[in-house]
Amino acid sequence: MLIIPVKEGENIDRALKRYKRKFDRTKTMRQLRDRKQFTKPSVAKRAQKIKASYVQRLRTQEEIG
């Protein structure tokens, strides 16, 4: 459970923004979406390798030009 202390005279919108930021940092929604369906470990590893090669390709292109 997230607790956001609201300071005296603080705007509600600002407190709500702090709550949303804290909620995003806990990665709760990402965990829920991942648990909706099962992915085999081999498929997860393959996706991770594809992502790593993509990032590496972008970095090398950035260094070159």
Secondary structure, DSSP 8 states (H G I E B T S, - for coil): -------TT--HHHHHHHHHHHHHHHTHHHHHHHHHS---HHHHHHHHHHHHHHHHHHHHHHHH-
